[in-house]
Amino acid sequence: MLLAPLVPSGEEIAQLEQASAMASEVTNTVLSQRLELEEKKRSVSMLQKALVSHLTLCGAFGGTDSVKLAPLETD
């Protein structure tokens, strides 16, 4: 039975470092995209509120005090 050495070779260390760097890049990209998505959801919510306010003030709904928009779809 042949056992692998306990100390990785220089090539194995380089491969591990490259894999770690790639994993970090992917993680950072995913986190960045999640933050961007949350920011866009907040923007859409603010725009929806502004639209409801505008439509209510303009009397676009025949004087109804309550205007409802469909909720945003989330994850």
Phi and psi in degrees as GROMACS dihedral restraints (atoms count N, CA, C in turn):
[ dihedral_restraints ]
;  ai    aj    ak    al  type     phi  dphi    fc
    3     4     5     6     1  -101.2    20    10
    4     5     6     7     1   125.3    20    10
    6     7     8     9     1  -100.9    20    10
    7     8     9    10     1   143.9    20    10
    9    10    11    12     1   -70.8    20    10
   10    11    12    13     1   146.3    20    10
   12    13    14    15     1   -64.7    20    10
   13    14    15    16     1   149.3    20    10
   15    16    17    18     1   -72.7    20    10
   16    17    18    19     1   -27.7    20    10
   18    19    20    21     1  -100.9    20    10
   19    20    21    22     1   123.3    20    10
   21    22    23    24     1   -68.5    20    10
   22    23    24    25     1   151.2    20    10
   24    25    26    27     1   -75.3    20    10
   25    26    27    28     1   169.2    20    10
   27    28    29    30     1   -60.1    20    10
   28    29    30    31     1   -38.6    20    10
   30    31    32    33     1   -66.4    20    10
   31    32    33    34     1   -40.7    20    10
   33    34    35    36     1   -65.0    20    10
   34    35    36    37     1   -39.3    20    10
   36    37    38    39     1   -64.1    20    10
   37    38    39    40     1   -42.4    20    10
   39    40    41    42     1   -63.0    20    10
   40    41    42    43     1   -41.0    20    10
   42    43    44    45     1   -64.4    20    10
   43    44    45    46     1   -42.0    20    10
   45    46    47    48     1   -63.7    20    10
   46    47    48    49     1   -41.4    20    10
   48    49    50    51     1   -65.4    20    10
   49    50    51    52     1   -39.8    20    10
   51    52    53    54     1   -66.0    20    10
   52    53    54    55     1   -43.2    20    10
   54    55    56    57     1   -63.4    20    10
   55    56    57    58     1   -40.2    20    10
   57    58    59    60     1   -64.4    20    10
   58    59    60    61     1   -41.9    20    10
   60    61    62    63     1   -64.1    20    10
   61    62    63    64     1   -41.4    20    10
   63    64    65    66     1   -65.6    20    10
   64    65    66    67     1   -41.8    20    10
   66    67    68    69     1   -62.8    20    10
   67    68    69    70     1   -40.5    20    10
   69    70    71    72     1   -64.0    20    10
   70    71    72    73     1   -40.8    20    10
   72    73    74    75     1   -63.6    20    10
   73    74    75    76     1   -44.5    20    10
   75    76    77    78     1   -62.4    20    10
   76    77    78    79     1   -45.4    20    10
   78    79    80    81     1   -60.3    20    10
   79    80    81    82     1   -45.4    20    10
   81    82    83    84     1   -63.4    20    10
   82    83    84    85     1   -38.6    20    10
   84    85    86    87     1   -65.0    20    10
   85    86    87    88     1   -44.8    20    10
   87    88    89    90     1   -63.1    20    10
   88    89    90    91     1   -44.8    20    10
   90    91    92    93     1   -62.8    20    10
   91    92    93    94     1   -41.1    20    10
   93    94    95    96     1   -62.7    20    10
   94    95    96    97     1   -42.9    20    10
   96    97    98    99     1   -66.8    20    10
   97    98    99   100     1   -37.1    20    10
   99   100   101   102     1   -63.9    20    10
  100   101   102   103     1   -42.8    20    10
  102   103   104   105     1   -62.9    20    10
  103   104   105   106     1   -42.1    20    10
  105   106   107   108     1   -63.6    20    10
  106   107   108   109     1   -41.0    20    10
  108   109   110   111     1   -63.4    20    10
  109   110   111   112     1   -44.1    20    10
  111   112   113   114     1   -62.1    20    10
  112   113   114   115     1   -40.8    20    10
  114   115   116   117     1   -62.5    20    10
  115   116   117   118     1   -41.9    20    10
  117   118   119   120     1   -67.5    20    10
  118   119   120   121     1   -37.2    20    10
  120   121   122   123     1   -63.1    20    10
  121   122   123   124     1   -42.1    20    10
  123   124   125   126     1   -63.7    20    10
  124   125   126   127     1   -40.6    20    10
  126   127   128   129     1   -62.9    20    10
  127   128   129   130     1   -45.0    20    10
  129   130   131   132     1   -62.5    20    10
  130   131   132   133     1   -41.8    20    10
  132   133   134   135     1   -61.5    20    10
  133   134   135   136     1   -44.0    20    10
  135   136   137   138     1   -64.2    20    10
  136   137   138   139     1   -41.2    20    10
  138   139   140   141     1   -65.6    20    10
  139   140   141   142     1   -37.9    20    10
  141   142   143   144     1   -63.2    20    10
  142   143   144   145     1   -43.5    20    10
  144   145   146   147     1   -63.4    20    10
  145   146   147   148     1   -41.3    20    10
  147   148   149   150     1   -64.9    20    10
  148   149   150   151     1   -39.8    20    10
  150   151   152   153     1   -64.4    20    10
  151   152   153   154     1   -45.0    20    10
  153   154   155   156     1   -60.3    20    10
  154   155   156   157     1   -44.1    20    10
  156   157   158   159     1   -61.6    20    10
  157   158   159   160     1   -46.0    20    10
  159   160   161   162     1   -62.0    20    10
  160   161   162   163     1   -47.9    20    10
  162   163   164   165     1   -64.1    20    10
  163   164   165   166     1   -37.1    20    10
  165   166   167   168     1   -67.3    20    10
  166   167   168   169     1   -44.9    20    10
  168   169   170   171     1   -65.7    20    10
  169   170   171   172     1   -34.2    20    10
  171   172   173   174     1   -79.9    20    10
  172   173   174   175     1    -7.6    20    10
  174   175   176   177     1    70.1    20    10
  175   176   177   178     1    28.4    20    10
  177   178   179   180     1   -66.1    20    10
  178   179   180   181     1   -15.6    20    10
  180   181   182   183     1  -112.8    20    10
  181   182   183   184     1    30.8    20    10
  183   184   185   186     1    63.7    20    10
  184   185   186   187     1    33.9    20    10
  186   187   188   189     1    84.6    20    10
  187   188   189   190     1     6.6    20    10
  189   190   191   192     1   -68.8    20    10
  190   191   192   193     1   140.4    20    10
  192   193   194   195     1   -82.5    20    10
  193   194   195   196     1   -18.2    20    10
  195   196   197   198     1  -119.4    20    10
  196   197   198   199     1   122.9    20    10
  198   199   200   201     1  -122.0    20    10
  199   200   201   202     1   129.4    20    10
  201   202   203   204     1  -118.3    20    10
  202   203   204   205     1   133.4    20    10
  204   205   206   207     1  -108.3    20    10
  205   206   207   208     1   154.0    20    10
  207   208   209   210     1   -62.8    20    10
  208   209   210   211     1   139.2    20    10
  210   211   212   213     1   -66.4    20    10
  211   212   213   214     1   154.1    20    10
  213   214   215   216     1   -70.1    20    10
  214   215   216   217     1   144.7    20    10
  216   217   218   219     1   -78.5    20    10
  217   218   219   220     1   133.6    20    10
  219   220   221   222     1  -116.8    20    10
  220   221   222   223     1   171.3    20    10
